[in-house]
Amino acid sequence: MANPPPEPPRGPLHRYGYLPDVYAVDERGSPHPMTRRLELTPGGPSGRRTLAEEAAAELHELILSGELPSGTALRLEELAKRLDMSQMPIREGLRRMQALGLVEIVPHKGAWVRELSMEDLRDTHETRLALETLAVRAAATRFAESDAVVAKAALAEHVRLSKVGDIIASRQAHTEFHFAIYRAGGSRWLPRAIEPVWQNSERYRFGSRQTKARIEQTRREHQAILDACLAHDEQGADAALREHLEGAFRRISETMARRYTKEQ
């Protein structure tokens, strides 16, 4: 019996546990790390981090996980106690969250997590459509086998993690799948332009119910995007991504509408 492939090393230790990076496995069964930290987002694999980077990573996860809900006042003293660090790195972490569009800071008034609203959701969706369809069309024109290796592995990891209910790690793999495709377009600036609006959209997605049917539907939608890129089909990639984003927008809108009705 052949020996099983070696277990990929675990990702950085986070207060929620080890966050696994996404790995590709070559023909010999050897794992190769391939996750690249998004340029603006804290918390990726980067070796030793400063206290400000640690604070930003913690705040980022607290906001996306819903532990710090929309509208929450972000008081330095309280956050310093919660994260067990001084106020100075917390202050810098909040500035980084402001740059991602997740936090609002008003001088002499304070900081708070940005509110969720249908207007903001619609604006976020339309901006993502404009930027990400541009990115996926560019990717389809020059998609290489090396890009496919990264995207395929990230997609497989996303499906696996979704099935076992690891929401945080599956979100990481989902992000890597999309940005593996967007980076294939060759633009230095387009993925960086997408990132803040992507992060804001994640606040609306977190906590959505992941049934077996939903996981399979999402897998098919992602596979359609990947197949179009592999075929160098610009129009097909554009159409597949639009269908994927429109479906997500529709589901989230319906969920928000139901919640709003219950609160009345």
SULRAWO-V659798 format. One record per pair of residues at least 12 apart in sequence whose ideal C-beta (glycine too) atoms are under 6 Angstrom apart, sorted by the first residue. I is the first residue (numbers start at 0). J is the second residue. D is the distance in Angstrom with one decimal. If there is no record, write none. Layout:
I:J:D + I:J:D
This chain:
4:28:3.5 + 7:22:4.2 + 7:30:4.0 + 11:44:5.7 + 15:167:5.8 + 18:168:5.8 + 19:168:5.6 + 20:32:5.1 + 20:34:4.0 + 20:44:5.7 + 21:33:5.8 + 21:34:4.7 + 21:152:5.9 + 21:153:4.9 + 21:156:5.0 + 21:172:5.4 + 21:175:5.0 + 23:148:5.0 + 23:152:4.2 + 33:149:5.0 + 34:175:5.5 + 37:194:5.4 + 38:191:5.5 + 39:194:4.9 + 41:55:3.8 + 41:56:4.1 + 41:59:5.3 + 42:56:3.6 + 42:59:5.8 + 50:84:5.9 + 50:88:3.8 + 51:88:4.4 + 51:91:3.9 + 51:92:6.0 + 54:88:4.2 + 54:89:5.1 + 54:92:3.3 + 55:92:4.0 + 55:95:4.3 + 57:82:5.2 + 58:92:4.9 + 58:96:5.4 + 62:101:5.1 + 62:112:5.7 + 63:201:5.3 + 63:205:5.7 + 65:205:5.7 + 65:206:5.9 + 67:112:5.3 + 69:112:5.3 + 69:114:4.8 + 69:115:4.4 + 70:114:5.3 + 71:112:4.6 + 72:111:5.0 + 73:110:4.3 + 73:111:5.7 + 75:89:5.5 + 93:110:5.3 + 99:195:5.1 + 99:198:4.9 + 100:195:4.8 + 100:199:5.0 + 120:203:5.7 + 123:196:5.7 + 123:199:5.2 + 123:200:5.1 + 124:248:4.5 + 126:196:4.8 + 127:196:5.5 + 128:244:5.8 + 130:192:5.8 + 130:193:4.9 + 132:237:5.0 + 132:240:5.8 + 134:181:4.1 + 134:184:5.3 + 134:189:5.1 + 135:236:4.6 + 135:240:4.8 + 136:233:4.6 + 136:237:5.4 + 137:184:3.1 + 138:180:5.0 + 138:183:4.1 + 138:184:4.2 + 138:228:5.5 + 139:228:4.8 + 139:231:5.6 + 139:232:6.0 + 139:233:4.7 + 139:236:4.2 + 142:183:5.3 + 142:228:4.3 + 146:183:4.0 + 147:229:6.0 + 149:179:4.2 + 150:176:5.8 + 150:179:4.4 + 150:180:5.7 + 150:225:5.6 + 153:172:5.3 + 153:175:4.2 + 153:176:4.0 + 153:179:5.7 + 154:176:5.0 + 154:221:5.4 + 156:172:4.2 + 157:169:5.5 + 157:172:3.9 + 157:173:4.9 + 157:176:5.8 + 158:218:5.2 + 160:172:5.8 + 161:209:5.5 + 161:214:4.8 + 178:190:5.9 + 180:228:6.0 + 203:251:5.0 + 220:243:4.3 + 223:239:4.0 + 224:239:4.5 + 224:240:5.4 + 227:239:5.2
